[in-house]
């Protein structure tokens, strides 16, 4: 597997994880676990930034 393809594969895995984390945050938001939801939203934002960076890296690799 080329480096670019491997990075793209990692983005796919992170996208699945990000979707699951966001779903958990939405489920917990507004209830007694709202503080946990806030932390999960931060993780979501961080993962989205990470995915954008990896996509950029993947575009620049063979």
C-alpha positions in Angstrom: 0.0 0.0 0.0 1.4 3.4 -0.9 1.8 6.0 1.8 -1.0 8.2 0.4 -3.4 5.2 0.3 -2.5 4.3 3.8 -3.2 7.9 5.0 -6.6 7.8 3.2 -7.4 4.6 5.0 -6.5 6.2 8.3 -8.9 9.1 7.5 -11.6 6.6 6.9 -11.1 4.9 10.3 -11.0 8.3 12.0 -14.2 9.4 10.2 -16.0 6.3 11.6 -14.7 7.0 15.1 -15.6 10.7 14.8 -19.2 9.7 13.8 -19.5 7.4 16.8 -18.1 10.0 19.2 -20.5 12.7 17.9 -23.4 10.3 18.3 -22.4 9.7 21.9 -22.0 13.4 22.6 -25.5 14.1 21.2 -27.0 11.4 23.3 -25.5 12.7 26.5 -26.0 16.4 25.8 -28.6 18.2 27.9 -28.7 15.6 30.6 -26.9 14.8 33.7 -23.8 13.8 31.7 -23.7 17.1 29.8 -20.1 17.8 31.0 -19.0 14.5 29.3 -20.9 15.6 26.1 -18.9 18.8 26.1 -15.6 16.9 26.3 -16.8 14.6 23.5 -17.6 17.6 21.3 -14.0 18.7 21.9 -12.7 15.3 20.9 -15.0 15.5 17.8 -13.5 18.9 16.8 -9.9 17.6 17.3 -10.6 14.5 15.2 -12.0 16.7 12.4 -8.9 18.8 12.4 -6.8 15.6 12.4 -8.7 14.2 9.5 -8.2 17.4 7.5 -4.5 17.3 8.2 -4.2 13.7 7.2 -6.2 14.3 4.0 -3.8 17.1 3.1 -0.8 14.7 3.8 -2.5 12.0 1.7 -2.9 14.4 -1.3 0.8 15.2 -1.2 2.0 11.6 -1.1 2.2 9.1 -4.0 
